[in-house]
């Protein structure tokens, strides 16, 4: 068991690159790459060669299977790991990462990454951080699925504020430019028209500025309070 601050202290792109650069073969196995806006990275049981870590930009993450189709699960941002394999066995899972902006990533050969982590990270901090991050994001997903449509829209705004946004003081949060009516509607699992109606209600309450980018949440505690209303 760890304190959160202890576990997170060495979890960053900078720390990972510092670890990997200890090997003289770093430049042979690690490269920067730009994923253009709109491009999709597909990950599945046969795609185990590369690991990615985001340096700049945002992805939307989708899970797909034959029973539920494709669902928007969460956002991926800086310092997030992509395709970090925990099991040696092949897992029959399919994921998609859609670039919501031009995304700068590090593309790292997974066999190289694994050999370095086994040597330099004996306490498995990277694996534990990855599991902890996924656990938190999946918790948000489960909560969203239990809410009615209006509260899903509000909860998605709260989640974006807490996970992706810039806090500017006095309960104000500046949302990233990727946030649009269409994206929020997809994330909340509602129609664009319904989402627009809820956004207007929040503007009328003085809780949100969305007439132009960037959107600004003006009072996050009050916005969260709406989730408790019936």
C-alpha positions in Angstrom: 0.0 0.0 0.0 1.2 3.5 -0.9 0.3 7.1 -0.3 -1.0 8.6 -3.5 1.7 11.3 -3.5 4.4 8.6 -3.1 3.1 6.5 -6.0 2.7 9.5 -8.3 6.1 11.2 -7.5 8.0 9.4 -10.2 5.1 8.9 -12.7 5.6 11.3 -15.6 6.8 11.4 -19.2 10.0 13.1 -18.1 10.8 10.5 -15.5 10.1 7.6 -17.9 12.3 9.2 -20.6 15.1 9.7 -18.0 14.8 6.0 -17.1 14.9 4.8 -20.7 17.8 7.1 -21.7 20.1 5.1 -19.4 20.2 2.6 -22.2 22.5 3.7 -25.1 20.0 2.2 -27.5 17.4 4.7 -26.5 17.2 6.5 -29.9 16.9 3.2 -31.7 13.7 2.2 -29.8 12.1 5.5 -28.8 10.8 8.1 -31.2 8.5 11.1 -31.1 5.5 11.0 -33.4 2.6 13.3 -34.2 -0.8 11.8 -34.5 -2.9 14.2 -36.7 -6.3 15.4 -35.4 -8.9 12.8 -36.4 -6.5 9.9 -36.9 -7.3 6.7 -35.0 -4.9 4.4 -33.2 -6.3 0.9 -33.1 -5.1 -1.5 -30.4 -5.9 -5.1 -30.2 -4.6 -8.6 -29.5 -2.2 -8.5 -32.5 -0.9 -5.0 -31.7 1.7 -5.5 -29.0 4.8 -4.0 -30.5 4.6 -0.4 -29.4 3.8 1.4 -26.2 2.8 5.1 -26.3 2.9 8.0 -23.9 1.3 11.3 -24.5 3.4 14.5 -24.4 0.9 17.0 -25.7 -2.7 16.9 -26.9 -5.8 14.7 -26.3 -7.3 11.4 -27.4 -10.8 10.1 -26.9 -10.7 6.4 -25.8 -13.2 3.8 -27.1 -13.8 0.2 -26.1 -15.6 -2.1 -28.5 -17.0 -5.6 -28.4 -19.7 -7.6 -30.0 -22.2 -7.2 -27.1 -22.2 -3.4 -26.5 -20.7 -2.0 -29.7 -18.3 0.9 -29.5 -18.4 3.3 -26.4 -16.6 6.5 -25.6 -15.0 5.6 -22.2 -12.7 8.5 -21.2 -10.1 11.1 -22.3 -6.4 10.5 -22.7 -4.0 13.4 -22.0 -0.4 14.2 -21.2 1.5 11.6 -19.2 -1.1 8.9 -20.0 0.2 5.5 -21.0 -1.3 3.7 -24.1 -1.0 0.0 -24.8 0.8 -0.7 -21.5 0.6 -4.5 -21.5 0.2 -6.2 -18.1 -0.2 -9.8 -19.2 2.1 -12.0 -21.3 -0.9 -13.7 -22.7 -2.7 -12.2 -25.6 -6.0 -10.5 -24.5 -8.9 -10.5 -26.9 -9.7 -6.8 -26.4 -10.1 -4.0 -28.9 -9.5 -0.3 -28.2 -9.4 2.8 -30.3 -7.8 6.2 -29.5 -9.1 9.1 -31.7 -6.9 12.2 -31.8 -9.0 15.2 -30.7 -6.1 17.5 -31.6 -2.7 17.0 -33.1 -1.2 14.7 -30.5 2.5 14.5 -29.8 3.4 11.1 -28.4 6.5 9.0 -27.7 6.3 5.7 -29.6 8.4 3.1 -27.7 9.3 -0.4 -28.5 7.5 -2.5 -25.9 10.1 -5.1 -25.5 12.7 -2.4 -24.9 10.4 -0.7 -22.4 9.7 -3.9 -20.6 13.4 -4.8 -20.2 14.2 -1.4 -18.8 11.3 -1.3 -16.3 12.2 -4.8 -15.1 15.7 -3.5 -14.4 15.0 0.0 -13.2 11.6 -0.2 -11.5 11.7 -3.3 -9.2 8.8 -2.0 -7.1 6.5 -1.8 -10.2 5.6 1.9 -9.7 4.7 2.2 -13.4 2.4 -0.8 -13.4 0.7 0.4 -10.2 0.3 3.9 -11.5 -1.2 2.6 -14.7 -3.7 0.4 -12.9 -4.6 3.2 -10.5 -5.2 5.6 -13.4 -7.4 3.1 -15.2 -9.3 2.3 -11.9 -10.2 6.0 -11.5 -11.3 6.4 -15.1 -13.4 3.3 -15.0 -15.0 4.5 -11.7 -16.1 7.7 -13.5 -17.5 5.5 -16.4 -19.6 3.4 -14.0 -21.0 6.5 -12.2 -22.0 8.1 -15.5 -23.9 4.9 -16.5 -26.0 5.2 -13.4 -27.2 8.8 -13.9 -30.1 10.2 -15.9 -29.4 12.1 -19.0 -29.3 15.6 -17.5 -27.0 14.6 -14.7 -24.7 12.7 -17.1 -24.1 15.9 -19.0 -23.3 17.7 -15.7 -21.1 14.9 -14.5 -19.2 14.9 -17.7 -18.5 18.6 -17.3 -17.4 18.0 -13.7 -15.1 15.2 -14.8 -13.5 17.3 -17.6 -13.0 20.1 -15.2 -11.3 18.0 -12.6 -9.2 15.9 -14.9 -8.4 18.0 -17.9 -8.9 21.7 -17.1 -6.9 24.7 -15.9 -7.9 26.0 -12.4 -7.7 29.8 -12.4 -9.0 30.4 -8.8 -12.4 31.2 -7.2 -13.8 27.9 -8.3 -13.2 28.7 -12.0 -12.0 26.1 -14.5 -11.0 26.7 -18.1 -11.9 23.7 -20.2 -9.6 22.6 -23.1 -10.5 23.8 -26.6 -11.4 20.3 -27.6 -14.7 20.6 -25.7 -17.6 21.1 -28.1 -21.3 20.4 -28.0 -20.9 17.3 -30.1 -18.0 15.9 -28.1 -19.8 16.5 -24.8 -23.0 14.9 -26.2 -21.0 11.8 -27.3 -19.3 11.6 -23.9 -22.6 11.8 -22.0 -24.4 9.5 -24.4 -27.1 12.1 -25.2 -28.2 14.0 -28.3 -26.6 17.2 -29.4 -29.9 19.1 -29.0 -30.5 17.8 -25.5 -26.9 18.6 -24.5 -27.3 22.2 -25.9 -30.5 22.6 -23.8 -28.7 21.6 -20.6 -25.7 23.9 -21.4 -28.1 26.8 -21.8 -29.6 26.1 -18.4 -26.2 26.1 -16.9 -25.4 29.4 -18.6 -28.6 30.9 -17.3 -27.6 29.8 -13.8 -24.3 31.6 -14.2 -22.3 28.3 -13.9 -20.9 28.1 -17.3 -19.6 30.4 -20.1 -19.7 28.6 -23.5 -20.5 31.3 -26.0 -16.9 31.1 -27.2 -13.8 29.1 -26.6 -12.5 28.3 -24.1 -15.5 27.2 -22.1 -15.3 28.2 -18.5 -17.0 26.6 -15.5 -17.6 29.5 -13.1 -18.4 27.7 -9.9 -17.5 24.0 -9.8 -18.9 23.3 -6.3 -22.3 24.7 -7.3 -22.2 22.7 -10.5 -21.4 19.5 -8.6 -24.3 20.3 -6.2 -26.7 19.9 -9.1 -25.8 16.2 -9.2 -27.6 15.8 -5.8 -30.9 17.4 -7.0 -33.7 15.1 -7.9 
